[in-house]
Amino acid sequence: MIHVLASIQVKEDSLDAFLDIFKANIPNVRAEQGCIEYVPAIDAKTDIPVQQRQPSVVTVIEKWESVAALLAHLETPHMIAYKEATRNMVLRVDVKILQEA
């Protein structure tokens, strides 16, 4: 199993529209073979001092059965359509692909 943390920095004025498009695609992704978990998250409002809030960053928490499943996910028609639909909303994407230590 692999874990993916994708941090997507979105234009501040596009966050709601981005999340609408992203959330509409979740059922498609979760139906893919090899998808264990696929969840968008934003910074929680807390008073914890070590937290560095980034209100326009969406962190996607993913679990996949294998690297092959993740690679197949990236090439699906619904992901290609999602990338095209959000292209002008996204400023930066940072991805970490992890395995258990």
Beta strands, then each sheet from edge to edge (+ up, - down):
strand 1: 2-10
strand 2: 35-41
strand 3: 57-64
strand 4: 90-98
sheet 1: 2+ 3- 1+ 4-
end
